[in-house]
Amino acid sequence: MIGTVFRTEDVPAEGRFDSWRDMIVQTRSADVASPHAADFRAEIRYLELGPVSVWHTSFAPSHFSRTIRRARGSDQERYHLTLLLDGAMTLDQDSEPTTVLGHRDLHLLDSAQPFEIRPYGQDCRVLSGVGVDFPMELLPLPPDRVRALRGRGLSAREGMGALLADFLVGLGRQADTLRPADAPRLGATVLDLVSGWLAGALDAEAELPPETRHELLAEGVRAFVHQNLRDPDLTPSSIAAAHHVSLSHLHRVFTGQSGGETLAAWIRGRRLEQARRDLADPALGTTPIHAVAARWGFPRASDFTRAFRGAYGMSPREHRQQAETRRRENAAPELDPR
């Protein structure tokens, strides 16, 4: 596991709000207040991914602000990205119009920027989201270009924004299984996805370094495959067409980003994983094996059996029988030793 988890329920009631506020201020210099401070409820899962920090949090409605004086006194040149998942908030900055932020909206601020963020709506009882903080120098885009997007509410419901949001949410779900050795690679992936999202919003993809563009293409392809895994027409050629790149370029980039594994082999592996899961599912116990195979892109039963045995060392039927045997053994009542 990487990172730390903080829950206000683990702290005496009188110190809950102050403890949570102190954690927020460590990464984002701001004043924080809440009408619920006397009985505050919040949780933070904080991940350190090299120079990138990611924190998943849920909390009672609160007000965040950074004055001009406080912003000028900041010696940290950092970008602060926020993905709102539950609830709604308003963002005010300088003389700009108020921005209303809702479900799966992203916004970017920096450490030298004054702002006010408040809960929005009468029914706002719990807010949750993901924060990402990283040094400005690590973003491979000119600050003067990025400045045009600061404080704007940008949707994370489609395209590169959705890919970034899904990755950030997935980090929180998988945090308990991640190892410290994974942190630098995950931090680099977060930076690449943020860079791609911002470059797309600025129509500046050509300004990204080639290695960042390659990583973004590979991540986009992986997400596309997961979404279309059941499509029998899903092939490297169709994927290349969907991403507007040549097949040779797709092969070269994906193989380079996947440790030498080809795209076709990676797709086959994901399909076999899904079929293996379905064969062990008791709810699908009466579904013919050839039907499970066809569902996951193996129209020929013999091809499926050969691929399955090569991957797992047993036939699909043997795997299903083993799963059934394990279920029966786990369900059998223990004999009374008396």
RADAJO-V35478 format. One record per residue. N is the residue number from 0. SS is DSSP state (~ for helix, > for strand, _ for the rest). PSI is psi in degrees with one decimal (none if undefined). NEAR is the number of other ideal C-beta (glycine too) atoms within 12 Angstrom. Layout:
n:ss:psi:near
N:SS:PSI:NEAR
N:SS:PSI:NEAR
//
This chain:
n:ss:psi:near
0:_:141.5:17
1:_:149.9:29
2:_:-175.7:29
3:>:157.7:19
4:>:131.7:23
5:>:130.1:27
6:>:132.5:21
7:~:-25.2:32
8:~:-15.8:17
9:~:0.1:17
10:_:143.6:23
11:_:144.2:13
12:~:-39.6:17
13:~:-16.7:13
14:~:5.7:19
15:~:-50.9:28
16:~:-44.2:28
17:~:-39.9:22
18:~:-43.2:27
19:~:-44.2:34
20:~:-41.4:32
21:~:-36.8:20
22:~:-40.4:29
23:~:-43.8:36
24:~:-24.1:20
25:~:-35.0:23
26:~:-26.7:29
27:_:103.9:35
28:_:110.1:32
29:_:160.5:31
30:>:137.9:22
31:>:133.5:32
32:>:157.3:23
33:_:137.4:28
34:_:-8.0:16
35:_:18.1:25
36:~:-30.1:25
37:~:-28.9:15
38:~:66.8:18
39:_:140.7:32
40:_:126.5:28
41:>:163.0:38
42:>:141.3:29
43:>:133.0:35
44:>:113.8:33
45:>:124.1:31
46:>:126.8:37
47:>:112.4:29
48:>:72.9:34
49:_:-130.9:23
50:_:-4.0:24
51:>:132.2:38
52:>:137.4:37
53:>:130.1:44
54:>:130.4:39
55:>:127.5:33
56:>:147.7:39
57:>:143.6:29
58:>:158.7:41
59:>:151.7:30
60:_:131.9:32
61:_:162.3:33
62:>:126.5:29
63:>:138.5:36
64:>:149.8:27
65:>:117.1:34
66:_:164.2:19
67:~:-41.3:16
68:~:-43.1:13
69:~:-38.7:22
70:~:-41.3:28
71:~:-27.4:14
72:_:-2.9:14
73:_:131.1:24
74:_:10.3:11
75:_:120.8:26
76:_:88.8:20
77:>:149.8:31
78:>:144.9:40
79:>:111.4:42
80:>:137.7:44
81:>:132.5:43
82:>:116.9:44
83:>:128.9:39
84:>:-41.9:29
85:>:140.3:27
86:_:-174.2:31
87:_:149.9:29
88:>:160.0:35
89:>:144.3:30
90:>:125.6:38
91:>:135.7:26
92:_:128.9:30
93:_:-127.9:21
94:_:12.8:8
95:_:152.5:20
96:_:153.3:13
97:_:135.0:19
98:>:128.6:31
99:>:126.3:23
100:>:132.7:37
101:_:-160.1:28
102:_:125.1:23
103:_:36.1:29
104:>:141.3:32
105:>:145.2:44
106:>:152.1:41
107:>:132.8:44
108:>:170.6:42
109:>:168.8:32
110:_:-13.1:28
111:_:14.8:27
112:_:121.0:38
113:_:151.1:30
114:>:166.5:37
115:>:130.0:29
116:>:125.4:40
117:>:153.4:27
118:>:149.3:31
119:_:129.9:25
120:_:148.6:18
121:_:-25.9:9
122:_:12.2:12
123:_:100.6:27
124:_:-35.4:18
125:>:134.3:22
126:>:145.4:37
127:>:153.5:31
128:>:-173.9:42
129:>:131.8:41
130:>:144.0:42
131:>:128.8:46
132:>:134.7:38
133:>:155.7:34
134:>:138.7:21
135:~:-32.3:31
136:~:-17.1:16
137:~:-12.2:26
138:_:119.2:39
139:_:44.6:30
140:_:143.6:33
141:_:133.0:17
142:~:-34.3:24
143:~:-27.8:12
144:~:-42.7:20
145:~:-29.8:29
146:~:-28.8:23
147:~:-18.3:19
148:~:-7.6:32
149:>:129.3:34
150:_:-3.8:35
151:_:140.6:25
152:_:118.1:34
153:>:134.7:35
154:>:141.4:24
155:_:34.2:36
156:_:-10.3:20
157:_:165.9:17
158:~:-147.2:24
159:~:-31.6:33
160:~:-41.0:31
161:~:-39.3:27
162:~:-43.1:35
163:~:-47.4:43
164:~:-44.2:35
165:~:-38.6:30
166:~:-43.1:37
167:~:-43.4:39
168:~:-41.2:25
169:~:-33.6:26
170:~:-42.5:38
171:~:-40.0:34
172:~:-31.7:16
173:~:5.5:22
174:~:-37.8:30
175:~:-19.1:14
176:~:-5.4:14
177:_:147.3:25
178:_:154.6:16
179:~:-33.0:17
180:~:-19.4:11
181:~:-19.2:23
182:~:-50.6:25
183:~:-42.1:19
184:~:-41.2:22
185:~:-39.8:34
186:~:-40.7:31
187:~:-38.0:26
188:~:-41.5:32
189:~:-45.7:42
190:~:-41.3:41
191:~:-42.3:37
192:~:-40.4:45
193:~:-43.4:49
194:~:-43.5:39
195:~:-40.5:38
196:~:-47.8:43
197:~:-40.4:41
198:~:-39.0:31
199:~:-42.5:31
200:~:-28.1:29
201:~:-0.8:28
202:_:46.5:14
203:_:31.3:24
204:~:-34.1:25
205:~:-18.4:14
206:~:-9.0:21
207:_:147.9:31
208:_:151.3:20
209:~:-39.8:19
210:~:-33.8:18
211:~:-43.3:32
212:~:-38.2:29
213:~:-43.1:25
214:~:-40.2:32
215:~:-40.0:39
216:~:-43.8:39
217:~:-42.5:36
218:~:-41.1:36
219:~:-38.0:37
220:~:-42.9:37
221:~:-43.7:32
222:~:-41.1:29
223:~:-41.4:30
224:~:-45.1:35
225:~:-37.6:24
226:~:-21.9:19
227:_:23.3:22
228:_:-30.1:28
229:_:-9.7:22
230:_:117.0:19
231:_:-18.8:18
232:_:7.4:16
233:_:110.7:28
234:_:163.6:21
235:~:-36.6:31
236:~:-44.0:19
237:~:-33.9:21
238:~:-42.5:36
239:~:-41.8:26
240:~:-40.8:16
241:~:-27.0:23
242:_:6.6:27
243:_:41.9:13
244:_:162.0:25
245:_:155.6:16
246:~:-40.0:22
247:~:-39.7:14
248:~:-42.0:23
249:~:-47.5:34
250:~:-45.5:28
251:~:-45.6:22
252:~:-48.1:32
253:~:-43.1:36
254:~:-38.8:23
255:~:-33.5:21
256:~:-6.3:31
257:_:25.8:26
258:_:28.1:12
259:_:-8.9:13
260:_:133.7:19
261:_:160.8:22
262:~:-42.2:37
263:~:-41.2:27
264:~:-38.2:22
265:~:-41.7:30
266:~:-45.6:36
267:~:-40.6:29
268:~:-41.6:26
269:~:-38.2:29
270:~:-41.1:35
271:~:-38.8:32
272:~:-44.4:23
273:~:-41.3:27
274:~:-40.9:38
275:~:-41.9:33
276:~:-43.9:23
277:~:-35.9:31
278:~:-24.5:38
279:_:-1.5:26
280:_:118.5:20
281:~:-26.7:18
282:~:-18.4:11
283:~:18.8:22
284:_:-25.8:17
285:_:-2.2:13
286:_:125.6:21
287:_:146.3:18
288:~:-37.9:29
289:~:-29.1:22
290:~:-40.0:19
291:~:-43.5:33
292:~:-46.0:34
293:~:-35.3:21
294:~:-31.4:25
295:_:29.9:36
296:_:19.5:30
297:_:86.2:32
298:_:-24.2:16
299:_:119.1:14
300:~:-37.7:21
301:~:-38.0:16
302:~:-40.3:22
303:~:-46.8:36
304:~:-42.6:26
305:~:-44.0:18
306:~:-39.8:28
307:~:-45.6:35
308:~:-38.5:19
309:~:-33.6:17
310:~:-37.4:23
311:~:-1.0:25
312:_:16.3:12
313:_:164.2:18
314:_:162.1:24
315:~:-38.3:38
316:~:-41.6:21
317:~:-39.0:20
318:~:-44.2:29
319:~:-41.8:31
320:~:-40.8:18
321:~:-42.8:20
322:~:-40.5:25
323:~:-40.3:21
324:~:-43.4:15
325:~:-40.8:15
326:~:-42.1:17
327:~:-40.4:13
328:~:-38.3:12
329:~:-28.1:12
330:~:-14.6:11
331:_:133.5:10
332:_:144.9:8
333:_:140.7:9
334:_:141.6:6
335:_:118.2:5
336:_:-14.2:4
337:_:none:4
//
